[in-house]
Structures are given as C-alpha cells and as structure tokens.
Amino acid sequence: MNDLNKNLFFDIKNIIEDGKQNLAIAVNATLTSTYWHIGKRINDNILQNKRAEYGKEIVSSLARQLTDEYGKGFTVKYLGKMMRFAEVFPNNQIVASLMRQLSWTHFKEINYYLCPEGITLIAVGFNLRTDSNTTTTPNGVAQ
C-alpha cells in the first residue's frame, strides 16, 4: 500500500472509530435518560397513591408486562434501580449534564452510595444547576 492509500485508510479508519464512539455515547445518554424518566414516572404514580403495598403490586405487574414486551431489562429489580435513580437524582438537569461524563452503569453504582444531599455536592463539583434558577459554582456559591 503506498503512502497516499495508507493515509486515506487511516483517515477513514479514524472517522469510523470516532463515529462508533459518538454513537455509543448517544445510545448511553438516551438509555440513561429513558431509565430516569421511567423511574420518575413510577415513583410519581406510587407517591400519588401513597400506599406501599399498592406500589409493590404496581411495580410487579408493570415488570411482568414490560418484560413480556421488551425482555429481561425491565424486571422488578431493574425497575427498582430506575426508581432509585430518579429518587437520588430528582433533578433531570443534573442527570442530563452528568450523562455526558457518566454511563448508566456508573449511575447504577453510585445510586446506592448517594443521598439527595450528595447530588448537590456532585452538582457543585461539576458546576451544574441544582434548580431551575441558580447555578452552583465549584466553591459552592449560588449564582
């Protein structure tokens, strides 16, 4: 292979690899957002009825229906992870900002180590909005 063909090949190879990486990032961000919205929707429904037993029944029934329709990614256990995700990260703006740096796998892992107050600390570290009107800077000052 001459130098011109070699350069062309490596340039195209890099374009393909960049595209594959960008695709993986976009897919992960979409999954993360989808799982947050599922968790939030279930949490909102259960809280609206304010009955723990009702909530267990709903999640179990929903898991059966979703698993029949979409496969094993929607078991009671996974729906619980989505619900915990939306509980620990109640602000979708923080999730949207963090999902550029963190995958769904990262979120699943840190869900069980954080409380909502810990999310505020993450927001401070990443200089993210903690509510719709203020931005928290790395030194903790709201703007």
C-alpha positions in Angstrom: 0.0 0.0 0.0 1.5 3.4 -1.0 1.6 6.3 1.4 -1.4 8.0 -0.2 -3.6 4.9 0.3 -2.2 4.4 3.8 -3.1 7.9 4.8 -6.5 7.7 3.3 -7.1 4.3 5.0 -6.0 5.7 8.4 -8.1 8.9 8.0 -11.2 6.9 7.2 -10.5 4.4 9.9 -10.3 7.3 12.4 -13.6 8.7 11.1 -15.3 5.4 11.6 -13.9 4.9 15.1 -14.9 8.4 16.1 -18.4 7.7 14.7 -18.7 4.5 16.7 -17.6 6.2 19.9 -20.1 9.1 19.3 -22.8 6.5 18.6 -22.1 4.7 21.9 -22.2 8.0 23.8 -25.5 8.9 22.2 -27.0 5.5 22.9 -25.9 5.6 26.5 -27.3 9.1 27.0 -30.6 8.0 25.6 -30.8 4.9 27.8 -29.9 6.9 30.9 -32.5 9.5 30.1 -35.1 6.8 29.4 -34.4 5.0 32.6 -34.6 8.2 34.7 -37.9 9.0 33.1 -39.3 5.5 33.8 -38.1 5.7 37.4 -39.6 9.1 37.9 -42.9 8.1 36.3 -43.2 5.0 38.5 -42.2 7.0 41.6 -44.8 9.7 40.8 -47.5 7.1 40.3 -46.8 5.3 43.6 -46.4 8.5 45.6 -49.7 9.8 44.2 -51.5 6.7 45.7 -49.4 6.8 49.0 -49.7 3.1 49.7 -46.6 0.9 49.9 -48.4 -2.3 49.2 -50.1 -0.7 46.2 -46.6 0.3 44.9 -45.2 -3.2 45.2 -48.2 -4.6 43.2 -47.9 -1.9 40.6 -44.1 -2.4 40.1 -44.5 -6.2 40.0 -47.3 -6.0 37.4 -45.5 -3.4 35.4 -42.3 -5.5 35.4 -44.2 -8.6 34.0 -45.8 -6.5 31.3 -42.6 -4.7 30.3 -40.6 -7.9 30.4 -43.1 -9.6 28.1 -42.9 -6.7 25.7 -39.2 -5.7 25.8 -37.3 -8.5 27.5 -35.3 -9.0 30.8 -34.1 -5.4 31.2 -37.4 -4.5 32.9 -37.6 -6.9 35.8 -38.7 -5.8 39.3 -35.0 -5.5 40.2 -34.2 -3.2 37.2 -37.3 -1.1 37.7 -36.2 -0.7 41.3 -32.8 0.6 40.1 -34.6 3.1 37.8 -36.8 4.2 40.6 -33.8 4.7 42.9 -32.0 6.6 40.2 -34.9 9.1 39.9 -35.1 9.3 43.7 -31.4 10.0 44.2 -31.2 12.3 41.2 -34.5 14.2 41.4 -33.3 17.0 39.1 -33.3 15.9 35.5 -31.0 18.9 34.6 -28.2 17.3 36.7 -28.8 13.9 35.1 -28.6 15.5 31.6 -25.4 17.2 32.4 -23.8 14.2 34.1 -24.7 11.7 31.5 -22.1 13.3 29.2 -19.5 12.0 31.6 -21.2 9.0 33.3 -22.7 5.9 31.8 -25.9 4.1 33.0 -23.6 1.6 34.7 -21.9 4.5 36.7 -25.3 5.8 37.7 -26.4 2.4 38.9 -23.3 2.0 41.0 -23.4 5.4 42.7 -27.1 5.3 43.3 -26.6 3.3 46.4 -23.8 5.4 47.8 -25.5 8.7 47.5 -28.4 10.6 49.1 -30.0 13.6 47.5 -27.7 15.9 49.5 -24.8 14.1 47.8 -26.1 15.0 44.5 -25.9 18.7 45.4 -22.2 18.1 46.1 -21.8 16.5 42.7 -23.5 19.5 41.2 -21.1 21.8 43.0 -18.1 19.8 41.6 -19.4 19.8 38.1 -20.7 23.4 38.2 -24.2 22.3 37.4 -27.6 23.8 38.0 -29.3 22.5 41.2 -32.6 24.1 40.5 -34.1 26.0 37.6 -32.9 29.4 38.7 -29.4 29.0 40.2 -26.1 27.7 39.2 -23.8 26.4 41.9 -20.1 27.1 41.3 -17.3 24.7 42.4 -16.8 26.8 45.6 -20.4 26.3 46.5 -21.6 29.8 45.7 -25.0 30.0 44.0 -25.2 32.4 41.1 
